[in-house]
Amino acid sequence: MWHHGDVATASVALTSDDVAGCCSPLTGGVLDTSAAERLAIVFKALADPARVKLVSLIAASHGGEACICDLVEPLGLSQPTVSHHMKMLVDVGLVSRDQRGKWAYYRVNAEALDRIATAVSSQPR
Amino acid sequence: MWHHGDVATASVALTSDDVAGCCSPLTGGVLDTSAAERLAIVFKALADPARVKLVSLIAASHGGEACICDLVEPLGLSQPTVSHHMKMLVDVGLVSRDQRGKWAYYRVNAEALDRIATAVSSQPR
């Protein structure tokens, strides 16, 4: 679900309805406040080098999936800090989370990335 | 120029070399710290509803150009606040600025938007 407020308070992953509701084209007409807020929340989730790196690490992982246990060392941050960043990415639907036993496993939501790419592109498709 | 530090301290618009140096694909391999920082700075510039709305307003303006004097009222913010947001957009190269007499005129940098779109897309071109 795309939240309008603080990213950190959101807790539900994107459904296809939510994805469809997000990401009006940035240059396809004047955005209303609600559409601008939804886009800004997604950009905010990516507005940190650690989170950008996490997305690239997960996408490049074997099978497109990464355990939180594999993400801590490459980031050089504590596990609680990495978990906090992951929560922000999951909350806006950029990444999905699957708890299996002790560890959480993450996948990048390619559809969400493509929605954002389309919204940012100067040539709306 | 794409700055690695605080967006607000950058002051030079993108050159084509800088655009080429930005925006490694988010899902095309593990990003190094420098590439992750460059992308995060661009996302940070868009991580605010007012700045998202400003980009859409400028892009939708007659001839693709907007005077600062036309942007204040639709935003419902003070002119100094709008100018501050515009500076952040100009500093990362998303928008270009042309001072003509009393007023500054702005244009969206379509090439920069397309670089970001390509970087975010899950299907690298």
gemmi code that builds the backbone of each chain (N, CA, C; Angstrom):
import gemmi

chains = {
    "A": [
        ("MET", (0.847, -1.191, 0.000), (0.000, 0.000, 0.000), (0.883, 1.243, 0.000)),
        ("TRP", (0.569, 2.195, -0.844), (1.358, 3.431, -0.911), (0.831, 4.378, 0.144)),
        ("HIS", (1.679, 4.709, 1.098), (1.249, 5.602, 2.167), (1.587, 7.048, 1.835)),
        ("HIS", (0.770, 7.943, 2.325), (1.001, 9.357, 2.047), (1.891, 9.988, 3.101)),
        ("GLY", (2.013, 9.332, 4.243), (2.752, 9.942, 5.342), (4.159, 9.395, 5.454)),
        ("ASP", (4.588, 9.146, 6.644), (5.948, 8.689, 6.894), (6.122, 7.276, 6.361)),
        ("VAL", (7.153, 7.108, 5.558), (7.444, 5.796, 4.985), (7.545, 4.743, 6.080)),
        ("ALA", (8.165, 5.104, 7.192), (8.460, 4.122, 8.230), (7.202, 3.583, 8.905)),
        ("THR", (6.060, 4.242, 8.712), (4.844, 3.766, 9.358), (4.073, 2.799, 8.473)),
        ("ALA", (4.428, 2.728, 7.196), (3.709, 1.830, 6.292), (4.151, 0.398, 6.561)),
        ("SER", (3.268, -0.565, 6.345), (3.647, -1.925, 6.716), (3.144, -2.986, 5.761)),
        ("VAL", (2.439, -2.610, 4.722), (1.873, -3.609, 3.823), (2.534, -3.473, 2.453)),
        ("ALA", (2.892, -4.594, 1.859), (3.529, -4.541, 0.539), (2.506, -4.117, -0.509)),
        ("LEU", (3.025, -3.660, -1.624), (2.187, -3.245, -2.746), (1.302, -4.372, -3.236)),
        ("THR", (0.063, -4.096, -3.503), (-0.758, -5.021, -4.282), (-0.764, -4.482, -5.707)),
        ("SER", (-1.288, -5.244, -6.633), (-1.278, -4.733, -8.009), (-2.163, -3.491, -8.126)),
        ("ASP", (-3.227, -3.408, -7.303), (-4.046, -2.198, -7.295), (-3.240, -0.988, -6.843)),
        ("ASP", (-2.419, -1.205, -5.813), (-1.619, -0.092, -5.309), (-0.592, 0.355, -6.337)),
        ("VAL", (0.029, -0.607, -6.984), (0.997, -0.266, -8.025), (0.305, 0.566, -9.102)),
        ("ALA", (-0.896, 0.130, -9.474), (-1.624, 0.855, -10.514), (-1.954, 2.271, -10.058)),
        ("GLY", (-2.145, 2.447, -8.760), (-2.512, 3.757, -8.227), (-1.341, 4.692, -8.064)),
        ("CYS", (-0.163, 4.144, -8.202), (1.023, 4.983, -7.996), (1.538, 5.520, -9.305)),
        ("CYS", (2.433, 6.436, -9.175), (3.378, 6.773, -10.209), (2.743, 7.372, -11.461)),
        ("SER", (1.991, 8.436, -11.251), (1.543, 9.231, -12.390), (2.772, 9.829, -13.065)),
        ("PRO", (2.707, 10.044, -14.386), (3.882, 10.584, -15.088), (4.282, 11.957, -14.547)),
        ("LEU", (5.573, 12.090, -14.283), (6.127, 13.321, -13.726), (5.984, 14.467, -14.719)),
        ("THR", (6.064, 14.159, -15.997), (6.025, 15.213, -17.009), (4.833, 15.050, -17.959)),
        ("GLY", (3.782, 14.408, -17.492), (2.630, 14.194, -18.368), (1.452, 15.089, -18.045)),
        ("GLY", (1.693, 16.158, -17.322), (0.620, 17.052, -16.891), (0.865, 17.418, -15.437)),
        ("VAL", (0.154, 18.413, -14.953), (0.376, 18.870, -13.577), (-0.174, 17.828, -12.602)),
        ("LEU", (0.681, 17.349, -11.726), (0.266, 16.355, -10.728), (-0.532, 17.021, -9.613)),
        ("ASP", (-1.574, 16.336, -9.136), (-2.254, 16.860, -7.955), (-1.425, 16.495, -6.720)),
        ("THR", (-1.819, 17.051, -5.590), (-1.013, 16.895, -4.375), (-0.866, 15.431, -3.988)),
        ("SER", (-1.933, 14.678, -4.104), (-1.893, 13.273, -3.711), (-0.934, 12.466, -4.593)),
        ("ALA", (-0.972, 12.701, -5.892), (-0.069, 11.992, -6.802), (1.386, 12.396, -6.536)),
        ("ALA", (1.602, 13.685, -6.267), (2.954, 14.165, -5.972), (3.473, 13.534, -4.678)),
        ("GLU", (2.588, 13.398, -3.691), (3.004, 12.786, -2.413), (3.367, 11.316, -2.595)),
        ("ARG", (2.577, 10.596, -3.402), (2.867, 9.173, -3.604), (4.216, 8.986, -4.285)),
        ("LEU", (4.481, 9.809, -5.299), (5.776, 9.698, -5.975), (6.925, 10.071, -5.033)),
        ("ALA", (6.742, 11.132, -4.250), (7.812, 11.582, -3.360), (8.160, 10.516, -2.324)),
        ("ILE", (7.162, 9.764, -1.870), (7.405, 8.708, -0.882), (8.290, 7.606, -1.473)),
        ("VAL", (8.049, 7.284, -2.731), (8.872, 6.266, -3.386), (10.307, 6.776, -3.558)),
        ("PHE", (10.439, 8.039, -4.003), (11.782, 8.598, -4.176), (12.507, 8.683, -2.830)),
        ("LYS", (11.755, 8.983, -1.773), (12.371, 9.078, -0.448), (12.948, 7.724, -0.024)),
        ("ALA", (12.246, 6.671, -0.377), (12.744, 5.329, -0.029), (14.064, 5.030, -0.737)),
        ("LEU", (14.307, 5.701, -1.863), (15.545, 5.477, -2.626), (16.572, 6.601, -2.399)),
        ("ALA", (16.235, 7.537, -1.527), (17.081, 8.725, -1.350), (18.171, 8.504, -0.307)),
        ("ASP", (18.737, 7.324, -0.299), (19.795, 6.999, 0.661), (20.733, 5.996, -0.004)),
        ("PRO", (22.039, 6.261, 0.020), (22.976, 5.367, -0.673), (22.891, 3.922, -0.183)),
        ("ALA", (22.634, 3.728, 1.120), (22.558, 2.356, 1.639), (21.376, 1.620, 1.013)),
        ("ARG", (20.245, 2.307, 0.863), (19.069, 1.633, 0.303), (19.227, 1.391, -1.195)),
        ("VAL", (19.870, 2.325, -1.881), (20.151, 2.111, -3.304), (21.040, 0.877, -3.462)),
        ("LYS", (22.060, 0.785, -2.619), (22.981, -0.348, -2.688), (22.259, -1.662, -2.345)),
        ("LEU", (21.368, -1.619, -1.361), (20.620, -2.826, -0.991), (19.790, -3.341, -2.163)),
        ("VAL", (19.104, -2.433, -2.856), (18.307, -2.863, -4.015), (19.211, -3.530, -5.052)),
        ("SER", (20.363, -2.925, -5.311), (21.259, -3.497, -6.328), (21.828, -4.836, -5.858)),
        ("LEU", (22.116, -4.962, -4.570), (22.632, -6.230, -4.030), (21.599, -7.348, -4.149)),
        ("ILE", (20.354, -7.029, -3.797), (19.300, -8.058, -3.852), (19.063, -8.482, -5.298)),
        ("ALA", (18.968, -7.488, -6.187), (18.709, -7.803, -7.601), (19.825, -8.651, -8.194)),
        ("ALA", (21.053, -8.441, -7.713), (22.200, -9.166, -8.271), (22.439, -10.501, -7.569)),
        ("SER", (21.626, -10.808, -6.563), (21.825, -12.059, -5.810), (21.379, -13.266, -6.624)),
        ("HIS", (21.910, -14.411, -6.261), (21.546, -15.674, -6.918), (20.036, -15.886, -6.842)),
        ("GLY", (19.409, -16.078, -7.999), (17.970, -16.292, -8.033), (17.167, -15.034, -7.732)),
        ("GLY", (17.844, -13.886, -7.676), (17.127, -12.633, -7.419), (16.628, -12.490, -5.993)),
        ("GLU", (17.160, -13.328, -5.106), (16.701, -13.312, -3.722), (17.901, -13.239, -2.791)),
        ("ALA", (17.767, -12.439, -1.726), (18.863, -12.320, -0.764), (18.343, -12.422, 0.661)),
        ("CYS", (19.115, -13.124, 1.469), (18.836, -13.235, 2.901), (19.389, -11.983, 3.581)),
        ("ILE", (18.697, -11.531, 4.630), (19.223, -10.386, 5.380), (20.645, -10.692, 5.846)),
        ("CYS", (20.908, -11.973, 6.098), (22.231, -12.382, 6.584), (23.323, -12.155, 5.539)),
        ("ASP", (22.931, -12.035, 4.266), (23.909, -11.791, 3.201), (24.079, -10.305, 2.900)),
        ("LEU", (23.240, -9.469, 3.503), (23.238, -8.045, 3.147), (24.022, -7.185, 4.140)),
        ("VAL", (24.189, -7.706, 5.345), (24.813, -6.898, 6.402), (26.280, -6.609, 6.091)),
        ("GLU", (27.032, -7.652, 5.751), (28.478, -7.479, 5.556), (28.798, -6.535, 4.388)),
        ("PRO", (28.160, -6.714, 3.206), (28.495, -5.810, 2.088), (28.159, -4.345, 2.369)),
        ("LEU", (27.170, -4.123, 3.227), (26.797, -2.737, 3.537), (27.746, -2.104, 4.548)),
        ("GLY", (28.354, -2.937, 5.394), (29.238, -2.392, 6.427), (28.465, -1.654, 7.501)),
        ("LEU", (27.198, -2.053, 7.687), (26.350, -1.432, 8.711), (25.866, -2.529, 9.660)),
        ("SER", (25.323, -2.141, 10.795), (24.823, -3.128, 11.750), (23.566, -3.798, 11.205)),
        ("GLN", (23.246, -5.004, 11.707), (22.035, -5.667, 11.234), (20.769, -4.857, 11.547)),
        ("PRO", (20.641, -4.260, 12.738), (19.437, -3.433, 12.975), (19.299, -2.283, 11.972)),
        ("THR", (20.432, -1.673, 11.606), (20.378, -0.567, 10.636), (19.973, -1.077, 9.258)),
        ("VAL", (20.542, -2.206, 8.870), (20.174, -2.777, 7.572), (18.696, -3.164, 7.591)),
        ("SER", (18.223, -3.745, 8.696), (16.805, -4.129, 8.796), (15.894, -2.904, 8.686)),
        ("HIS", (16.330, -1.800, 9.280), (15.554, -0.558, 9.187), (15.458, -0.090, 7.735)),
        ("HIS", (16.589, -0.101, 7.034), (16.559, 0.298, 5.621), (15.662, -0.653, 4.814)),
        ("MET", (15.772, -1.951, 5.103), (14.955, -2.919, 4.361), (13.471, -2.673, 4.607)),
        ("LYS", (13.132, -2.315, 5.836), (11.721, -2.054, 6.152), (11.183, -0.893, 5.311)),
        ("MET", (12.006, 0.138, 5.129), (11.569, 1.273, 4.312), (11.333, 0.845, 2.857)),
        ("LEU", (12.203, -0.004, 2.351), (12.043, -0.469, 0.965), (10.812, -1.366, 0.824)),
        ("VAL", (10.575, -2.212, 1.829), (9.411, -3.104, 1.796), (8.122, -2.286, 1.933)),
        ("ASP", (8.148, -1.291, 2.831), (6.933, -0.523, 3.108), (6.389, 0.207, 1.877)),
        ("VAL", (7.261, 0.637, 0.980), (6.765, 1.308, -0.225), (6.586, 0.332, -1.380)),
        ("GLY", (6.883, -0.945, -1.154), (6.623, -1.961, -2.172), (7.741, -2.156, -3.170)),
        ("LEU", (8.913, -1.559, -2.916), (10.021, -1.749, -3.859), (10.635, -3.137, -3.715)),
        ("VAL", (10.471, -3.715, -2.539), (11.069, -5.015, -2.235), (10.014, -5.833, -1.489)),
        ("SER", (9.972, -7.148, -1.769), (9.080, -8.012, -0.992), (9.896, -8.814, 0.018)),
        ("ARG", (9.246, -9.219, 1.090), (9.930, -9.880, 2.203), (9.243, -11.198, 2.500)),
        ("ASP", (10.035, -12.237, 2.675), (9.505, -13.562, 2.999), (10.287, -14.099, 4.192)),
        ("GLN", (9.599, -14.285, 5.316), (10.261, -14.824, 6.512), (10.271, -16.344, 6.406)),
        ("ARG", (11.458, -16.940, 6.439), (11.549, -18.404, 6.398), (12.466, -18.836, 7.534)),
        ("GLY", (11.845, -19.377, 8.581), (12.616, -19.773, 9.752), (13.258, -18.555, 10.380)),
        ("LYS", (14.529, -18.635, 10.615), (15.231, -17.574, 11.341), (15.401, -16.302, 10.506)),
        ("TRP", (15.500, -16.464, 9.182), (15.906, -15.345, 8.349), (14.788, -14.792, 7.466)),
        ("ALA", (14.908, -13.509, 7.163), (14.025, -12.878, 6.176), (14.745, -12.878, 4.830)),
        ("TYR", (13.984, -13.182, 3.771), (14.519, -13.184, 2.410), (13.802, -12.096, 1.602)),
        ("TYR", (14.566, -11.419, 0.764), (14.046, -10.268, 0.024), (14.194, -10.451, -1.479)),
        ("ARG", (13.211, -9.902, -2.194), (13.244, -9.843, -3.660), (12.875, -8.433, -4.102)),
        ("VAL", (13.478, -7.979, -5.163), (13.121, -6.682, -5.728), (11.808, -6.835, -6.516)),
        ("ASN", (10.916, -5.861, -6.358), (9.652, -5.840, -7.089), (9.871, -5.141, -8.434)),
        ("ALA", (10.122, -5.953, -9.458), (10.472, -5.398, -10.772), (9.340, -4.536, -11.327)),
        ("GLU", (8.104, -4.963, -11.059), (6.962, -4.201, -11.571), (6.938, -2.788, -10.966)),
        ("ALA", (7.230, -2.703, -9.678), (7.253, -1.387, -9.024), (8.353, -0.507, -9.611)),
        ("LEU", (9.539, -1.094, -9.839), (10.627, -0.311, -10.440), (10.232, 0.198, -11.817)),
        ("ASP", (9.570, -0.662, -12.584), (9.198, -0.249, -13.940), (8.123, 0.838, -13.925)),
        ("ARG", (7.230, 0.782, -12.933), (6.234, 1.862, -12.797), (6.926, 3.193, -12.538)),
        ("ILE", (7.938, 3.149, -11.669), (8.658, 4.387, -11.353), (9.413, 4.881, -12.584)),
        ("ALA", (10.060, 3.946, -13.282), (10.815, 4.325, -14.483), (9.891, 4.998, -15.496)),
        ("THR", (8.709, 4.435, -15.675), (7.752, 5.014, -16.625), (7.303, 6.388, -16.161)),
        ("ALA", (7.108, 6.539, -14.859), (6.664, 7.836, -14.330), (7.723, 8.915, -14.528)),
        ("VAL", (8.988, 8.520, -14.418), (10.079, 9.509, -14.513), (10.415, 9.830, -15.954)),
        ("SER", (10.247, 8.876, -16.833), (10.634, 9.063, -18.228), (9.979, 10.308, -18.841)),
        ("SER", (10.740, 11.002, -19.679), (10.185, 12.189, -20.336), (9.365, 11.796, -21.565)),
        ("GLN", (9.408, 10.510, -21.908), (8.611, 10.026, -23.051), (7.588, 9.022, -22.541)),
        ("PRO", (6.462, 9.494, -22.029), (5.463, 8.592, -21.466), (5.046, 7.521, -22.475)),
        ("ARG", (4.951, 6.269, -21.959), (4.580, 5.152, -22.840), (3.097, 4.857, -22.732)),
    ],
    "B": [
        ("MET", (26.550, 19.353, -12.587), (27.510, 18.399, -12.025), (26.833, 17.594, -10.930)),
        ("TRP", (27.055, 16.302, -10.901), (26.447, 15.455, -9.872), (27.346, 15.472, -8.656)),
        ("HIS", (26.826, 15.982, -7.555), (27.619, 16.068, -6.337), (27.383, 14.856, -5.464)),
        ("HIS", (28.410, 14.481, -4.717), (28.294, 13.307, -3.849), (27.790, 13.706, -2.472)),
        ("GLY", (27.845, 14.988, -2.161), (27.486, 15.419, -0.811), (26.099, 16.015, -0.760)),
        ("ASP", (25.971, 17.055, -0.010), (24.668, 17.679, 0.193), (24.195, 18.330, -1.096)),
        ("VAL", (22.984, 17.997, -1.479), (22.408, 18.554, -2.695), (22.467, 20.075, -2.671)),
        ("ALA", (22.196, 20.646, -1.525), (22.065, 22.103, -1.434), (23.383, 22.822, -1.679)),
        ("THR", (24.509, 22.112, -1.628), (25.783, 22.784, -1.829), (26.201, 22.763, -3.299)),
        ("ALA", (25.536, 21.958, -4.111), (25.910, 21.880, -5.518), (25.411, 23.123, -6.239)),
        ("SER", (26.107, 23.533, -7.287), (25.703, 24.789, -7.902), (25.856, 24.814, -9.410)),
        ("VAL", (26.311, 23.750, -10.020), (26.544, 23.761, -11.459), (25.581, 22.784, -12.125)),
        ("ALA", (24.992, 23.194, -13.233), (24.051, 22.316, -13.932), (24.809, 21.154, -14.578)),
        ("LEU", (24.077, 20.108, -14.872), (24.640, 18.935, -15.531), (25.278, 19.273, -16.863)),
        ("THR", (26.439, 18.727, -17.129), (26.958, 18.721, -18.489), (26.673, 17.338, -19.051)),
        ("SER", (26.869, 17.144, -20.340), (26.584, 15.811, -20.874), (27.548, 14.772, -20.292)),
        ("ASP", (28.769, 15.179, -19.954), (29.696, 14.253, -19.303), (29.168, 13.820, -17.943)),
        ("ASP", (28.615, 14.781, -17.214), (28.097, 14.440, -15.902), (26.907, 13.510, -16.005)),
        ("VAL", (26.023, 13.782, -16.963), (24.869, 12.910, -17.157), (25.352, 11.496, -17.445)),
        ("ALA", (26.372, 11.392, -18.301), (26.892, 10.072, -18.646), (27.469, 9.380, -17.413)),
        ("GLY", (27.993, 10.178, -16.484), (28.614, 9.602, -15.297), (27.619, 9.211, -14.231)),
        ("CYS", (26.391, 9.599, -14.414), (25.383, 9.293, -13.403), (24.618, 8.045, -13.769)),
        ("CYS", (23.888, 7.605, -12.817), (22.745, 6.727, -13.027), (23.104, 5.363, -13.598)),
        ("SER", (23.995, 4.682, -12.881), (24.228, 3.270, -13.184), (22.945, 2.508, -12.917)),
        ("PRO", (22.703, 1.406, -13.665), (21.448, 0.680, -13.465), (21.327, 0.139, -12.037)),
        ("LEU", (20.163, 0.362, -11.465), (19.896, -0.055, -10.088), (19.912, -1.575, -9.972)),
        ("THR", (19.489, -2.248, -11.028), (19.392, -3.708, -10.962), (20.289, -4.383, -11.999)),
        ("GLY", (21.351, -3.719, -12.407), (22.233, -4.304, -13.423), (23.548, -4.815, -12.853)),
        ("GLY", (23.593, -5.060, -11.544), (24.830, -5.474, -10.890), (24.984, -4.675, -9.614)),
        ("VAL", (25.905, -5.114, -8.756), (26.057, -4.431, -7.470), (26.716, -3.068, -7.684)),
        ("LEU", (26.052, -2.025, -7.227), (26.590, -0.674, -7.365), (27.691, -0.441, -6.353)),
        ("ASP", (28.741, 0.266, -6.776), (29.733, 0.669, -5.778), (29.203, 1.881, -5.009)),
        ("THR", (29.922, 2.246, -3.966), (29.427, 3.295, -3.072), (29.232, 4.615, -3.800)),
        ("SER", (30.161, 4.943, -4.671), (30.075, 6.209, -5.394), (28.850, 6.247, -6.317)),
        ("ALA", (28.590, 5.162, -7.030), (27.421, 5.111, -7.913), (26.129, 5.169, -7.098)),
        ("ALA", (26.116, 4.476, -5.953), (24.929, 4.491, -5.089), (24.685, 5.899, -4.543)),
        ("GLU", (25.761, 6.602, -4.214), (25.617, 7.975, -3.699), (25.078, 8.911, -4.765)),
        ("ARG", (25.566, 8.757, -5.995), (25.093, 9.638, -7.067), (23.604, 9.432, -7.322)),
        ("LEU", (23.178, 8.177, -7.357), (21.756, 7.916, -7.563), (20.917, 8.443, -6.398)),
        ("ALA", (21.399, 8.223, -5.171), (20.625, 8.643, -3.991), (20.425, 10.156, -3.974)),
        ("ILE", (21.425, 10.900, -4.444), (21.317, 12.366, -4.477), (20.204, 12.818, -5.427)),
        ("VAL", (20.102, 12.130, -6.545), (19.041, 12.471, -7.492), (17.666, 12.135, -6.897)),
        ("PHE", (17.567, 10.955, -6.276), (16.288, 10.579, -5.674), (15.917, 11.543, -4.547)),
        ("LYS", (16.936, 12.002, -3.798), (16.673, 12.937, -2.702), (16.077, 14.241, -3.233)),
        ("ALA", (16.556, 14.658, -4.389), (16.018, 15.891, -4.975), (14.543, 15.738, -5.336)),
        ("LEU", (14.106, 14.501, -5.564), (12.704, 14.252, -5.926), (11.882, 13.735, -4.734)),
        ("ALA", (12.515, 13.648, -3.569), (11.863, 13.034, -2.409), (11.044, 14.035, -1.608)),
        ("ASP", (10.381, 14.920, -2.296), (9.568, 15.938, -1.629), (8.390, 16.272, -2.552)),
        ("PRO", (7.174, 16.228, -2.033), (6.011, 16.473, -2.897), (6.059, 17.820, -3.606)),
        ("ALA", (6.596, 18.849, -2.944), (6.662, 20.171, -3.585), (7.576, 20.122, -4.805)),
        ("ARG", (8.706, 19.425, -4.689), (9.634, 19.373, -5.826), (9.091, 18.498, -6.950)),
        ("VAL", (8.401, 17.430, -6.592), (7.747, 16.611, -7.623), (6.733, 17.453, -8.382)),
        ("LYS", (5.950, 18.225, -7.633), (4.926, 19.059, -8.263), (5.564, 20.151, -9.128)),
        ("LEU", (6.665, 20.726, -8.659), (7.353, 21.759, -9.445), (7.815, 21.200, -10.791)),
        ("VAL", (8.396, 20.008, -10.787), (8.847, 19.406, -12.052), (7.656, 19.240, -12.989)),
        ("SER", (6.539, 18.752, -12.448), (5.372, 18.526, -13.318), (4.797, 19.847, -13.814)),
        ("LEU", (4.816, 20.879, -12.978), (4.324, 22.204, -13.384), (5.175, 22.794, -14.507)),
        ("ILE", (6.496, 22.695, -14.351), (7.392, 23.268, -15.364), (7.232, 22.528, -16.686)),
        ("ALA", (7.207, 21.186, -16.597), (7.091, 20.386, -17.825), (5.783, 20.673, -18.553)),
        ("ALA", (4.736, 20.998, -17.781), (3.419, 21.229, -18.395), (3.220, 22.688, -18.814)),
        ("SER", (4.216, 23.537, -18.558), (4.075, 24.956, -18.882), (4.194, 25.193, -20.386)),
        ("HIS", (3.636, 26.302, -20.827), (3.688, 26.684, -22.236), (5.145, 26.731, -22.703)),
        ("GLY", (5.452, 25.991, -23.746), (6.817, 25.963, -24.277), (7.791, 25.209, -23.390)),
        ("GLY", (7.268, 24.518, -22.364), (8.151, 23.740, -21.481), (8.988, 24.595, -20.557)),
        ("GLU", (8.609, 25.866, -20.433), (9.398, 26.793, -19.611), (8.481, 27.521, -18.642)),
        ("ALA", (8.953, 27.690, -17.412), (8.151, 28.397, -16.419), (8.987, 29.419, -15.671)),
        ("CYS", (8.367, 30.558, -15.443), (8.970, 31.621, -14.632), (8.725, 31.282, -13.166)),
        ("ILE", (9.681, 31.622, -12.319), (9.483, 31.408, -10.883), (8.189, 32.108, -10.444)),
        ("CYS", (7.877, 33.214, -11.122), (6.678, 33.984, -10.766), (5.394, 33.209, -11.039)),
        ("ASP", (5.468, 32.177, -11.908), (4.290, 31.354, -12.202), (4.192, 30.120, -11.306)),
        ("LEU", (5.237, 29.874, -10.509), (5.294, 28.620, -9.748), (4.861, 28.793, -8.293)),
        ("VAL", (4.934, 30.023, -7.816), (4.673, 30.265, -6.389), (3.209, 29.999, -6.044)),
        ("GLU", (2.305, 30.555, -6.816), (0.887, 30.443, -6.479), (0.384, 28.992, -6.516)),
        ("PRO", (0.693, 28.218, -7.577), (0.185, 26.835, -7.597), (0.729, 25.966, -6.453)),
        ("LEU", (1.925, 26.321, -5.954), (2.509, 25.528, -4.871), (1.902, 25.888, -3.521)),
        ("GLY", (1.437, 27.137, -3.406), (0.893, 27.575, -2.125), (1.969, 27.734, -1.067)),
        ("LEU", (3.196, 28.018, -1.539), (4.321, 28.218, -0.623), (4.904, 29.602, -0.885)),
        ("SER", (5.752, 30.081, 0.014), (6.354, 31.401, -0.172), (7.371, 31.354, -1.309)),
        ("GLN", (7.668, 32.521, -1.892), (8.660, 32.517, -2.974), (10.043, 32.045, -2.513)),
        ("PRO", (10.527, 32.443, -1.318), (11.830, 31.906, -0.873), (11.827, 30.376, -0.762)),
        ("THR", (10.717, 29.807, -0.294), (10.644, 28.345, -0.170), (10.653, 27.693, -1.551)),
        ("VAL", (9.886, 28.263, -2.474), (9.877, 27.716, -3.836), (11.264, 27.849, -4.458)),
        ("SER", (11.921, 28.979, -4.237), (13.273, 29.173, -4.777), (14.247, 28.148, -4.207)),
        ("HIS", (14.099, 27.828, -2.933), (14.952, 26.819, -2.307), (14.743, 25.448, -2.970)),
        ("HIS", (13.478, 25.081, -3.174), (13.204, 23.808, -3.844), (13.776, 23.813, -5.267)),
        ("MET", (13.603, 24.938, -5.963), (14.121, 25.012, -7.334), (15.638, 24.868, -7.352)),
        ("LYS", (16.308, 25.442, -6.365), (17.764, 25.334, -6.309), (18.188, 23.861, -6.185)),
        ("MET", (17.452, 23.100, -5.375), (17.802, 21.682, -5.223), (17.634, 20.928, -6.544)),
        ("LEU", (16.586, 21.274, -7.286), (16.354, 20.612, -8.578), (17.416, 21.009, -9.605)),
        ("VAL", (17.797, 22.285, -9.580), (18.815, 22.769, -10.517), (20.173, 22.155, -10.170)),
        ("ASP", (20.477, 22.091, -8.872), (21.794, 21.620, -8.437), (22.094, 20.188, -8.885)),
        ("VAL", (21.087, 19.333, -8.949), (21.342, 17.960, -9.402), (21.136, 17.816, -10.904)),
        ("GLY", (20.763, 18.906, -11.562), (20.666, 18.867, -13.024), (19.321, 18.420, -13.556)),
        ("LEU", (18.315, 18.301, -12.690), (16.994, 17.894, -13.178), (16.299, 19.032, -13.910)),
        ("VAL", (16.680, 20.241, -13.577), (16.046, 21.431, -14.150), (17.157, 22.419, -14.491)),
        ("SER", (16.991, 23.148, -15.602), (17.952, 24.207, -15.919), (17.325, 25.566, -15.612)),
        ("ARG", (18.164, 26.530, -15.341), (17.718, 27.852, -14.898), (18.310, 28.916, -15.804)),
        ("ASP", (17.481, 29.871, -16.212), (17.946, 30.966, -17.056), (17.440, 32.273, -16.454)),
        ("GLN", (18.361, 33.105, -16.027), (17.964, 34.394, -15.439), (17.776, 35.404, -16.567)),
        ("ARG", (16.572, 35.967, -16.678), (16.323, 36.980, -17.717), (15.682, 38.169, -17.035)),
        ("GLY", (16.496, 39.207, -16.853), (15.994, 40.385, -16.159), (15.654, 40.040, -14.725)),
        ("LYS", (14.455, 40.408, -14.338), (14.059, 40.251, -12.941), (13.808, 38.796, -12.558)),
        ("TRP", (13.387, 37.978, -13.532), (12.897, 36.640, -13.201), (13.816, 35.509, -13.673)),
        ("ALA", (13.779, 34.416, -12.940), (14.442, 33.180, -13.366), (13.418, 32.301, -14.082)),
        ("TYR", (13.854, 31.714, -15.194), (13.013, 30.805, -15.978), (13.606, 29.401, -15.920)),
        ("TYR", (12.728, 28.431, -15.819), (13.174, 27.049, -15.628), (12.641, 26.122, -16.719)),
        ("ARG", (13.478, 25.122, -17.044), (13.095, 24.048, -17.964), (13.482, 22.707, -17.353)),
        ("VAL", (12.693, 21.688, -17.597), (13.045, 20.344, -17.147), (14.095, 19.766, -18.094)),
        ("ASN", (15.099, 19.097, -17.523), (16.137, 18.443, -18.304), (15.673, 17.020, -18.657)),
        ("ALA", (15.095, 16.897, -19.848), (14.499, 15.610, -20.248), (15.539, 14.499, -20.286)),
        ("GLU", (16.758, 14.864, -20.698), (17.814, 13.846, -20.780), (18.131, 13.276, -19.387)),
        ("ALA", (18.160, 14.152, -18.394), (18.439, 13.690, -17.030), (17.323, 12.776, -16.532)),
        ("LEU", (16.070, 13.154, -16.813), (14.948, 12.300, -16.395), (15.045, 10.930, -17.052)),
        ("ASP", (15.407, 10.915, -18.330), (15.472, 9.635, -19.039), (16.617, 8.768, -18.517)),
        ("ARG", (17.730, 9.406, -18.116), (18.828, 8.651, -17.507), (18.352, 7.964, -16.218)),
        ("ILE", (17.592, 8.708, -15.433), (17.106, 8.142, -14.170), (16.126, 7.009, -14.457)),
        ("ALA", (15.235, 7.242, -15.425), (14.259, 6.202, -15.778), (14.972, 4.922, -16.204)),
        ("THR", (16.011, 5.072, -17.008), (16.757, 3.906, -17.465), (17.451, 3.211, -16.291)),
        ("ALA", (17.971, 4.002, -15.366), (18.663, 3.424, -14.208), (17.704, 2.641, -13.318)),
        ("VAL", (16.472, 3.112, -13.208), (15.506, 2.484, -12.313), (14.857, 1.270, -12.964)),
        ("SER", (14.705, 1.296, -14.276), (14.007, 0.226, -14.982), (14.622, -1.143, -14.663)),
        ("SER", (13.759, -2.151, -14.546), (14.268, -3.510, -14.302), (14.723, -4.164, -15.598)),
        ("GLN", (14.457, -3.499, -16.724), (14.894, -4.028, -18.027), (15.896, -3.062, -18.651)),
        ("PRO", (17.165, -3.156, -18.230), (18.162, -2.211, -18.743), (18.181, -2.202, -20.264)),
        ("ARG", (18.236, -0.969, -20.812), (18.263, -0.841, -22.277), (19.685, -0.721, -22.771)),
    ],
}
model = gemmi.Model(1)
for chain_id, residues in chains.items():
    chain = gemmi.Chain(chain_id)
    for i, (resn, *xyz) in enumerate(residues, 1):
        res = gemmi.Residue()
        res.name, res.seqid = resn, gemmi.SeqId(i, " ")
        for name, pos in zip(("N", "CA", "C"), xyz):
            atom = gemmi.Atom()
            atom.name, atom.element = name, gemmi.Element(name[0])
            atom.pos, atom.b_iso = gemmi.Position(*pos), 0.0
            res.add_atom(atom)
        chain.add_residue(res)
    model.add_chain(chain)
structure = gemmi.Structure()
structure.add_model(model)
structure.setup_entities()
